């Protein structure tokens, strides 16, 4: 896959895995939803689903070390349809995002419409890697 194909697959994925780095240098991974916006940028939000609070570990990790990794994949029992895309970049925690970024999230996830969101993470993608069984 070329960069455009990888970006299209990543952008269209409904869920991914966000990897951050703990203070001890070990990896921390969590499933998350996100939307593509701008030029190679992803945005995600802390939402109102039950959690231990809104200052999630992933936010603290990004504030300590902004390097992140995002993995999206497609599985099928038809192995000729398998693919994965990994994006590496830098995340920034923000209390607010632009109208375009918020719109990208609410268009992709209708569940967010009318709900309080935030804080947010904006990820600037530096590198894409991927694989597809289809070539």
N, CA, C and O of each residue as an XYZ file, in Angstrom:
540
protein
N       0.846     -1.186      0.000
C       0.000      0.000      0.000
C       0.888      1.244      0.000
O       1.937      1.275      0.642
N       0.457      2.241     -0.714
C       1.171      3.510     -0.652
C       0.586      4.367      0.470
O      -0.402      3.982      1.096
N       1.197      5.534      0.727
C       0.765      6.387      1.834
C      -0.702      6.802      1.714
O      -1.417      6.822      2.716
N      -1.160      7.130      0.509
C      -2.553      7.547      0.338
C      -3.514      6.411      0.673
O      -4.535      6.635      1.323
N      -3.195      5.194      0.234
C      -4.046      4.042      0.554
C      -4.055      3.770      2.059
O      -5.102      3.479      2.636
N      -2.891      3.866      2.684
C      -2.838      3.645      4.133
C      -3.641      4.713      4.865
O      -4.377      4.398      5.801
N      -3.509      5.977      4.450
C      -4.254      7.060      5.098
C      -5.757      6.861      4.932
O      -6.516      7.087      5.874
N      -6.197      6.441      3.746
C      -7.624      6.195      3.506
C      -8.148      5.083      4.414
O      -9.237      5.206      4.973
N      -7.394      4.015      4.562
C      -7.836      2.908      5.427
C      -7.858      3.326      6.893
O      -8.801      3.020      7.622
N      -6.815      4.026      7.314
C      -6.770      4.509      8.695
C      -7.918      5.470      8.958
O      -8.607      5.351      9.972
N      -8.129      6.408      8.069
C      -9.195      7.411      8.229
C     -10.569      6.773      8.331
O     -11.418      7.244      9.087
N     -10.793      5.712      7.584
C     -12.090      5.057      7.557
C     -12.326      4.057      8.668
O     -13.454      3.606      8.869
N     -11.270      3.702      9.395
C     -11.413      2.703     10.467
C     -12.320      3.246     11.570
O     -12.218      4.417     11.937
N     -13.190      2.418     12.088
C     -14.121      2.836     13.145
C     -13.482      2.838     14.525
O     -13.921      3.573     15.410
N     -12.466      2.036     14.717
C     -11.797      1.926     16.013
C     -10.334      1.593     15.768
O      -9.982      0.994     14.751
N      -9.499      1.982     16.696
C      -8.082      1.674     16.608
C      -7.537      1.409     17.995
O      -8.278      1.349     18.976
N      -6.230      1.252     18.055
C      -5.530      1.087     19.327
C      -4.531      2.232     19.421
O      -3.724      2.446     18.517
N      -4.599      2.969     20.537
C      -3.688      4.074     20.785
C      -2.590      3.591     21.712
O      -2.857      3.087     22.803
N      -1.358      3.748     21.271
C      -0.210      3.391     22.088
C       0.489      4.638     22.596
O       0.823      5.536     21.822
N       0.709      4.686     23.906
C       1.453      5.776     24.534
C       2.582      5.167     25.347
O       2.701      3.946     25.453
N       3.414      6.037     25.923
C       4.570      5.581     26.691
C       4.403      6.014     28.143
O       4.266      7.200     28.442
N       4.416      5.026     29.044
C       4.332      5.318     30.479
C       5.623      5.989     30.959
O       6.634      5.989     30.258
N       5.567      6.556     32.159
C       6.743      7.237     32.721
C       7.927      6.293     32.912
O       9.073      6.741     32.929
N       7.666      4.985     33.057
C       8.766      4.028     33.211
C       9.281      3.507     31.871
O      10.147      2.633     31.831
N       8.738      4.056     30.760
C       9.201      3.684     29.430
C       8.478      2.514     28.802
O       8.760      2.164     27.656
N       7.547      1.896     29.522
C       6.816      0.765     28.965
C       5.623      1.255     28.137
O       5.151      2.381     28.294
N       5.163      0.393     27.272
C       4.049      0.728     26.382
C       2.712      0.611     27.105
O       2.531     -0.239     27.976
N       1.791      1.472     26.731
C       0.410      1.447     27.227
C      -0.485      1.513     25.996
O      -0.342      2.416     25.172
N      -1.399      0.573     25.868
C      -2.284      0.535     24.712
C      -3.733      0.496     25.167
O      -4.075     -0.138     26.165
N      -4.576      1.190     24.411
C      -5.994      1.231     24.745
C      -6.793      1.378     23.449
O      -6.390      2.126     22.558
N      -7.924      0.671     23.336
C      -8.789      0.887     22.161
C      -9.362      2.305     22.214
O      -9.638      2.825     23.295
N      -9.539      2.919     21.060
C     -10.093      4.266     21.030
C     -10.745      4.549     19.688
O     -10.478      3.870     18.696
N     -11.600      5.556     19.670
C     -12.202      6.026     18.429
C     -11.588      7.367     18.090
O     -11.158      8.104     18.977
N     -11.546      7.681     16.816
C     -10.853      8.870     16.349
C     -11.413      9.282     14.993
O     -12.090      8.508     14.317
N     -11.118     10.500     14.621
C     -11.503     10.989     13.298
C     -10.285     11.628     12.652
O      -9.434     12.204     13.331
N     -10.215     11.519     11.342
C      -9.164     12.169     10.565
C      -9.607     13.588     10.247
O     -10.779     13.836      9.963
N      -8.672     14.506     10.298
C      -8.960     15.887      9.936
C      -7.655     16.533      9.497
O      -6.570     16.079      9.863
N      -7.769     17.573      8.726
C      -6.564     18.266      8.276
C      -5.673     17.358      7.460
O      -6.116     16.350      6.910
N      -4.431     17.727      7.394
C      -3.442     16.971      6.631
C      -2.709     16.022      7.566
O      -1.818     16.436      8.308
N      -3.083     14.754      7.529
C      -2.460     13.720      8.354
C      -2.559     14.032      9.839
O      -1.568     14.018     10.570
N      -3.781     14.312     10.259
C      -4.042     14.620     11.661
C      -5.230     13.785     12.127
O      -6.204     13.608     11.395
N      -5.139     13.276     13.353
C      -6.233     12.549     13.980
C      -6.649     13.302     15.231
O      -5.837     13.970     15.870
N      -7.934     13.184     15.575
C      -8.437     13.795     16.811
C      -9.303     12.772     17.530
O     -10.045     12.019     16.899
N      -9.203     12.752     18.849
C     -10.012     11.882     19.686
C     -10.410     12.672     20.929
O      -9.791     13.685     21.258
N     -11.437     12.203     21.608
C     -11.942     12.929     22.775
C     -12.232     11.969     23.913
O     -12.582     10.809     23.695
N     -12.084     12.461     25.109
C     -12.606     11.754     26.278
C     -14.096     12.058     26.284
O     -14.503     13.217     26.209
N     -14.900     11.018     26.374
C     -16.351     11.204     26.335
C     -16.955     10.837     27.679
O     -16.232     10.560     28.637
N     -18.265     10.836     27.750
C     -18.962     10.627     29.011
C     -19.203      9.183     29.401
O     -19.845      8.928     30.420
N     -18.703      8.219     28.618
C     -18.881      6.828     29.021
C     -18.255      6.628     30.400
O     -17.301      7.326     30.744
N     -18.772      5.685     31.199
C     -18.235      5.494     32.551
C     -16.733      5.211     32.533
O     -16.252      4.317     31.836
N     -16.016      6.002     33.321
C     -14.574      5.870     33.481
C     -14.251      6.260     34.917
O     -15.133      6.676     35.668
N     -13.007      6.128     35.288
C     -12.581      6.513     36.640
C     -12.425      8.024     36.773
O     -12.186      8.521     37.873
N     -12.552      8.739     35.706
C     -12.395     10.189     35.691
C     -12.085     10.633     34.285
O     -12.010      9.803     33.378
N     -11.903     11.922     34.079
C     -11.633     12.447     32.739
C     -10.138     12.632     32.478
O      -9.740     12.828     31.330
N      -9.305     12.573     33.517
C      -7.848     12.698     33.332
C      -7.278     11.294     33.188
O      -6.662     10.757     34.109
N      -7.493     10.715     32.021
C      -7.104      9.333     31.771
C      -5.587      9.184     31.694
O      -4.866     10.141     31.412
N      -5.121      7.968     31.950
C      -3.686      7.682     31.908
C      -3.089      8.075     30.566
O      -1.977      8.601     30.515
N      -3.811      7.828     29.479
C      -3.257      8.151     28.154
C      -2.950      9.645     28.031
O      -1.979     10.028     27.378
N      -3.775     10.490     28.657
C      -3.538     11.935     28.602
C      -2.269     12.290     29.367
O      -1.460     13.094     28.904
N      -2.102     11.689     30.530
C      -0.901     11.942     31.329
C       0.348     11.471     30.593
O       1.381     12.139     30.614
N       0.244     10.324     29.948
C       1.396      9.799     29.197
C       1.786     10.762     28.080
O       2.965     11.066     27.903
N       0.800     11.241     27.327
C       1.074     12.143     26.204
C       1.668     13.455     26.698
O       2.545     14.024     26.047
N       1.199     13.937     27.839
C       1.769     15.172     28.391
C       3.229     14.980     28.810
O       4.019     15.921     28.741
N       3.593     13.766     29.245
C       4.979     13.475     29.630
C       5.857     13.191     28.413
O       7.011     13.614     28.355
N       5.295     12.474     27.450
C       6.039     12.076     26.248
C       5.038     12.034     25.098
O       4.205     11.129     25.055
N       5.094     12.977     24.173
C       4.064     13.085     23.139
C       4.112     12.014     22.045
O       3.228     11.979     21.189
N       5.109     11.156     22.053
C       5.180     10.127     21.002
C       4.039      9.125     21.177
O       3.834      8.574     22.258
N       3.304      8.904     20.088
C       2.183      7.961     20.105
C       2.230      7.085     18.870
O       2.891      7.397     17.879
N       1.517      5.992     18.957
C       1.329      5.084     17.837
C      -0.152      4.730     17.773
O      -0.801      4.540     18.802
N      -0.674      4.644     16.568
C      -2.069      4.265     16.348
C      -2.076      3.067     15.423
O      -1.398      3.066     14.396
N      -2.839      2.047     15.782
C      -2.969      0.859     14.945
C      -4.432      0.646     14.611
O      -5.285      0.607     15.498
N      -4.715      0.511     13.327
C      -6.053      0.136     12.860
C      -5.887     -1.109     12.007
O      -4.872     -1.290     11.335
N      -6.902     -1.963     12.047
C      -6.799     -3.211     11.290
C      -8.171     -3.681     10.832
O      -9.207     -3.259     11.344
N      -8.135     -4.565      9.854
C      -9.362     -5.212      9.404
C      -9.102     -6.708      9.405
O      -8.149     -7.184      8.787
N      -9.962     -7.449     10.108
C      -9.866     -8.901     10.117
C     -11.064     -9.478      9.389
O     -12.173     -8.949      9.471
N     -10.829    -10.560      8.681
C     -11.883    -11.302      8.009
C     -11.454    -12.759      7.962
O     -10.263    -13.066      7.893
N     -12.436    -13.655      8.000
C     -12.109    -15.063      7.810
C     -11.586    -15.311      6.394
O     -10.924    -16.316      6.135
N     -11.887    -14.393      5.489
C     -11.282    -14.400      4.158
C      -9.948    -13.680      4.278
O      -9.903    -12.451      4.216
N      -8.873    -14.418      4.448
C      -7.586    -13.817      4.733
C      -7.044    -12.960      3.597
O      -6.082    -12.217      3.790
N      -7.639    -13.051      2.432
C      -7.205    -12.175      1.341
C      -7.667    -10.740      1.564
O      -7.232     -9.837      0.849
N      -8.553    -10.512      2.556
C      -9.076     -9.177      2.848
C      -8.400     -8.525      4.061
O      -8.781     -7.425      4.460
N      -7.404     -9.192      4.647
C      -6.753     -8.660      5.839
C      -5.908     -7.428      5.520
O      -5.314     -7.329      4.446
N      -5.863     -6.491      6.469
C      -4.941     -5.349      6.368
C      -4.722     -4.738      7.740
O      -5.520     -4.935      8.656
N      -3.631     -3.995      7.873
C      -3.378     -3.190      9.060
C      -2.608     -1.945      8.644
O      -1.867     -1.949      7.661
N      -2.801     -0.878      9.419
C      -2.069      0.373      9.228
C      -1.636      0.873     10.594
O      -2.424      0.913     11.539
N      -0.367      1.254     10.681
C       0.163      1.856     11.906
C       0.600      3.283     11.582
O       1.295      3.528     10.596
N       0.184      4.204     12.421
C       0.572      5.610     12.278
C       1.389      5.998     13.498
O       1.020      5.682     14.629
N       2.484      6.675     13.267
C       3.309      7.161     14.360
C       3.349      8.676     14.294
O       3.418      9.262     13.214
N       3.304      9.300     15.455
C       3.321     10.748     15.467
C       3.428     11.295     16.870
O       3.909     10.635     17.791
N       2.962     12.529     17.004
C       3.034     13.243     18.286
C       1.647     13.722     18.663
O       0.920     14.282     17.842
N       1.293     13.495     19.914
C      -0.008     13.898     20.412
C       0.088     15.136     21.285
O       1.099     15.378     21.944
N      -0.986     15.913     21.275
C      -1.109     17.088     22.121
C      -2.462     17.006     22.813
O      -3.481     16.776     22.163
N      -2.473     17.191     24.124
C      -3.720     17.214     24.888
C      -4.250     18.645     24.863
O      -3.506     19.595     25.108
N      -5.550     18.792     24.561
C      -6.166     20.122     24.475
C      -7.530     20.097     25.141
O      -8.255     19.105     25.058
N      -7.873     21.192     25.798
C      -9.201     21.303     26.403
C     -10.272     21.562     25.350
O     -11.432     21.193     25.533
N      -9.881     22.198     24.245
C     -10.807     22.495     23.153
C     -10.111     22.212     21.835
O      -8.883     22.218     21.748
N     -10.917     21.965     20.809
C     -10.402     21.796     19.453
C     -11.190     22.710     18.526
O     -12.177     23.324     18.930
N     -10.744     22.789     17.292
C     -11.416     23.645     16.315
C     -12.783     23.070     15.948
O     -13.071     21.902     16.209
N     -13.609     23.901     15.345
C     -14.925     23.459     14.875
C     -14.771     22.340     13.844
O     -15.578     21.411     13.814
N     -13.740     22.425     12.998
C     -13.510     21.374     11.998
C     -13.161     20.045     12.661
O     -13.652     18.995     12.247
N     -12.317     20.089     13.685
C     -11.931     18.864     14.379
C     -13.115     18.255     15.117
O     -13.335     17.045     15.058
N     -13.874     19.091     15.810
C     -15.059     18.602     16.514
C     -16.078     18.058     15.519
O     -16.703     17.027     15.770
N     -16.247     18.739     14.406
C     -17.169     18.274     13.365
C     -16.768     16.926     12.792
O     -17.627     16.089     12.512
N     -15.479     16.709     12.618
C     -15.009     15.415     12.113
C     -15.395     14.293     13.070
O     -15.804     13.215     12.638
N     -15.263     14.549     14.370
C     -15.640     13.537     15.365
C     -17.139     13.272     15.361
O     -17.563     12.116     15.366
N     -17.949     14.330     15.351
C     -19.398     14.141     15.450
C     -20.001     13.602     14.154
O     -21.045     12.950     14.190
N     -19.373     13.859     13.026
C     -19.852     13.254     11.765
C     -19.575     11.752     11.752
O     -20.400     10.968     11.283
N     -18.427     11.362     12.260
C     -18.049      9.941     12.241
C     -18.762      9.152     13.339
O     -19.128      7.993     13.143
N     -18.956      9.791     14.495
C     -19.575      9.117     15.639
C     -20.787      9.920     16.086
O     -20.663     10.836     16.899
N     -21.939      9.586     15.566
C     -23.173     10.303     15.886
C     -23.482     10.271     17.385
O     -24.202     11.132     17.889
N     -22.943      9.287     18.091
C     -23.150      9.186     19.531
C     -22.611     10.428     20.262
O     -23.056     10.740     21.367
N     -21.670     11.122     19.653
C     -21.071     12.301     20.270
C     -21.938     13.553     20.161
O     -21.733     14.509     20.909
N     -22.894     13.559     19.247
C     -23.719     14.750     19.050
C     -24.506     15.037     20.331
O     -25.200     14.167     20.856
N     -24.386     16.259     20.819
C     -25.118     16.670     22.010
C     -24.511     16.240     23.329
O     -25.112     16.454     24.381
N     -23.331     15.638     23.297
C     -22.676     15.187     24.525
C     -21.452     16.033     24.813
O     -20.795     16.541     23.905
N     -21.160     16.171     26.096
C     -19.954     16.890     26.500
C     -18.727     16.061     26.144
O     -18.648     14.877     26.474
N     -17.790     16.683     25.479
C     -16.554     16.013     25.090
C     -15.360     16.796     25.613
O     -15.415     18.017     25.758
N     -14.304     16.090     25.889
C     -13.057     16.722     26.271
C     -12.584     16.217     27.624
O     -13.376     15.787     28.462
N     -11.293     16.279     27.812
C     -10.290     16.849     26.931
C     -10.110     16.029     25.654
O     -10.646     14.930     25.513
N      -9.341     16.598     24.734
C      -9.109     16.013     23.417
C      -7.630     15.685     23.262
O      -6.779     16.206     23.982
N      -7.349     14.808     22.306
C      -5.977     14.571     21.879
C      -5.946     14.789     20.374
O      -6.732     14.202     19.630
N      -5.031     15.637     19.939
C      -4.796     15.870     18.517
C      -3.449     15.239     18.193
O      -2.444     15.527     18.843
N      -3.440     14.374     17.179
C      -2.232     13.639     16.805
C      -1.788     14.071     15.420
O      -2.536     13.949     14.450
N      -0.567     14.575     15.333
C       0.066     14.908     14.054
C       0.845     13.672     13.608
O       1.781     13.241     14.282
N       0.450     13.110     12.473
C       1.066     11.877     11.983
C       2.346     12.193     11.220
O       2.349     13.016     10.304
N       3.438     11.528     11.611
C       4.734     11.694     10.951
C       5.037     10.563      9.975
O       5.720     10.756      8.969
N       4.510      9.367     10.293
C       4.899      8.189      9.517
C       3.760      7.189      9.488
O       3.078      6.969     10.489
N       3.565      6.584      8.320
C       2.590      5.511      8.160
C       3.317      4.250      7.716
O       4.275      4.310      6.945
N       2.853      3.114      8.208
C       3.334      1.808      7.765
C       2.111      0.914      7.695
O       1.153      1.108      8.444
N       2.134     -0.055      6.808
C       0.980     -0.932      6.710
C       1.238     -2.155      5.855
O       2.294     -2.324      5.245
N       0.226     -2.993      5.843
C       0.279     -4.225      5.084
C      -1.134     -4.590      4.661
O      -2.094     -4.358      5.396
N      -1.249     -5.150      3.498
C      -2.532     -5.643      3.006
C      -2.308     -6.971      2.294
O      -1.377     -7.109      1.499
N      -3.152     -7.933      2.579
C      -3.042     -9.222      1.902
C      -3.298     -9.068      0.407
O      -2.792     -9.844     -0.405
N      -4.088     -8.059      0.055
C      -4.402     -7.829     -1.356
C      -3.249     -7.170     -2.104
O      -3.294     -7.024     -3.326
N      -2.215     -6.775     -1.363
C      -1.040     -6.189     -2.021
C      -0.966     -4.713     -2.024
O      -0.013     -4.144     -2.555
